Amino acid sequence: MCFLRRPGAPASWIWWRMLRQVLRRGLQSCCHRLGLCVSRHPVFFLTVPAVLTITFGLSALNRFQPEGDLERLVAPSHSLAKIERSLASSLFPLDQSKSQLYSDLHTPGRYGRVILLSPPGDNILLQAEGILQTHRAVLEMKVNHKGYNYTFSHLCVLKNQDKKCVLDDIISVLEDLRQAAVSNKTTARVQVRYPSTKLKDGRNSFIGHQLGGVVEVPNSKDQRVKSARAIQITYYLQTYGSATQDLIGEKWENEFCKLMRKLQEEHQDFQLYSLASFSLWRDFHKTSILARSKVLVSLVLILTTATLSSSMKDCLRSKPFLGLLGVLTVCISIITAAGIFFITDGKYNSTLLGIPFFAMGHGTKGVFELLSGWRRTRENLPFKDRVADAYSDVMVTYTMTSSLYFITFGMGASPFTNIEAVKVFCQNMCVSILLNYFYIFSFFGSCLVFAGQLEQNRYHSIFCCKIPSAEYLDRKPVWFQTVMSDGHQQTSHHETNPYQHHFIQHFLREHYNEWITNIYVKPFVVILYLIYASFSFMGCLQISDRANIINLLASDSPSVSYAMVQQKYFSNYSPVIGFYIYEPLEYWNSSVQEDLRRLCSGFTAVSWVEQYYQFLKVSNISASNKSDFISVLQSSFLKKPEFQHFRNDIIFSKAGDENNIIASRLYLVARTSRDKQKEVIEVLEKLRPLSLSKSIRFIVFNPSFVFTDHYGLSVTVPVLIAGFGVLLVLILTFFLVIHPLGNFWLILSVTSIELGVLGLMTLWNVDMDCISILCLIYTLNFAIDHCAPLLYTFVLATEHTRTQCIKSSLQEHGTAILQNVTSFLIGLVPLLFVPSNLTFTLFKCLLLTGGCTLLHCFVILPVFLTFFPPSKKHHKKKKRAKRKEREEIECIEIQENPDHVTTV
């Protein structure tokens, strides 16, 4: 091996170049030996993967188990909200206070909830009798367990005061309205105020989450209700932690949902929307059930596309079965990975539905590249050497891209990832990539060996019979000649490369390459890229990181219908925020009272402190010291019927004869708009710093905070993974390419595709949830998978001009890229017909991934690479120097051998 130093080139540059060439040729030599090993032992490399698939595939069927804890999957694993929940529960058990800590979809424990919606223009309050009949039907509903009948009264959460079931206060309001209707009084005599109303027993109750679509009386100072469209009622069940109690509660929830469906058929004057604690989990897993047939259709479409795109008119060199077997190779590797996952006690969840599409996009790329590598080998070589040459040509790049897949998804599976669904997905993806790589070079490599042997022995690529001679074909009908001809027997001379007749290669060579490199096309490509970049940038400025659980559910499920109605009619107020004061406080101190008022300003407060201050003011009682304050609180205020419920909000301790308040809680509700979730997160981020800066030590908690807390931080993790992955690309490929600008162009291309997908999916109303996070990680690898071979071939090309180099690169890798992206995009089409928000997100993100990658590989890069470095002038100079040196040698030989001229 000889390296010539260019004038002016530093010695270090020469050594780096020598090192890169040595490493690159060393890797090619290893892959060549791997190809020889596979070609010499094809039966072994075919049998081992098949045995592994059968073994682990059967294990997957026997050990299949779905994930039952939705919070564990989609809520951030490490968040302050979980610590706050533990502290709040240690002070005031959440099971007893979940009726006060209202949450839209994330209420803890078991419960049943129903929204009753009146037709447009009607007043739901005028239908009190019908609503109360529905309520009584729920109370009388029975579930049987081991011969015993259980009703709501056996399972409900009980009040501490009178041991009666906890019911929403809107029931009391409806009772008053019904009694007024029975006694022929106008309903106006029963004044309902919003959001807080006074009940019959004297209590002030917040009903902002129980009454929706409210129209207030015009110019009403006390916020009286004129009409309302919807009422929401929740039935809370007791949770003792026993399996039997949980089983009975589950049966009650199932009967509750069935009863609501039955009552909907009977009541035509209002609509019923029901929700139970298991509804979100059921509708989350419903996606997998709905998608089963569509995934099979996707597989059939990919098989068909791969088979057709691998076919040629030439019956000898056509490889339809190799395209088919390549897709099946990826399928059996996925089955093996699934078996390993379930053997290691993994639990299935619907987010794993994306793994077959992710693995297929990478696996079929290796299949089509090996087919292209086979076509580039010389036909006069033995088939074993051709397989080895194909491995040497393709497997270096495929090994690098597979390594990057493993590294980036391995980082997603690390403890730094804060969402369990993403972590589980990335763990499975790592196993799938490893098995994918092993199955491609072993199982598919063996198939390539057998196909090469058939081609060398001149067997038909479909019927596996000997191709007859040209003389024999001349005596047969035209149809027989068409089916059995290898396409080159009729020509007077043999083609240098018969595979050039593949329809995709022919299209690229004869039509597309000339068109895309035309000087008149290039300005339009530049304009197209500027439009693409502007829309991408605009979308990146509007990224939304809302943790909306609805994005993961089946779109036609009861949970989604319920959430849409709830969002429309009950979005005026935030979930109830528990305000827990966990240290002793001088409540009688005026400065403390002022601090509490300041903290509660801007909220609708349900507070024993506020009620107690008003009670002291109305009763004209002075309680300016500790003993008076606590004495009046215990002996007078908490004994009145309208204030007895506040006993659950205060924790007293007694030291000798002295009573102390060691902890208490208030409830705060913020006024919100339609974008409730974003505003609740802002409220949470506003209140938390105050707990550290103020003299009052408190925590705030609502069950929904567990799902939304630090979600924005969790979203930034894939961006960090993408950035670190790009750096790894630079490090791993620095020694594998001759020119460092290849790395630079790869980083620019991948960054452009990643930002394009991120921006365009935002403009397509895709939120940043766990599915879109995984798609962004995949986009990075998918872009590298397709851009890297094209760019490296361009950098290594030795043609005179950049235009000729890019034509050569497209001719060499364009077929494989187009085959793979086309199969990938066609396989996504059935996802569009799965009625699920999860699959819609998956379809949108992967469609953008494939589309942006195809745009860069066939439009943007072919044009931009003709403008910018690397330059190809030194290759032209080298060729001229070699030609001149060759001419001088020939002249010397002629001078030494004058008789040779005569001979010639």
NORNORPE-V124594 format. One record per helix or strand of 3 or more residues. SS is the DSSP state (h for helix, s for strand). FROM is the first residue (numbers start at 1). TO is the last residue. Records with the same first field share a line. If there is no record, write none. Layout:
BEGIN
SS->FROM-TO + FROM-TO
END
This chain:
BEGIN
h->11-40 + 42-63 + 70-74 + 80-91 + 94-97 + 124-140 + 152-155 + 169-182 + 187-189 + 243-266 + 279-309 + 320-343 + 350-376 + 383-412 + 420-456 + 470-474 + 478-484 + 498-501 + 503-516 + 519-540 + 549-552 + 558-569 + 590-600 + 608-619 + 626-635 + 637-639 + 641-649 + 676-693 + 705-708 + 711-733 + 741-763 + 770-796 + 802-833 + 837-864 + 873-896 + 898-903
s->111-118 + 143-145 + 148-150 + 196-198 + 204-206 + 224-227 + 230-237 + 270-276 + 577-581 + 603-606 + 650-655 + 658-671 + 698-701
END
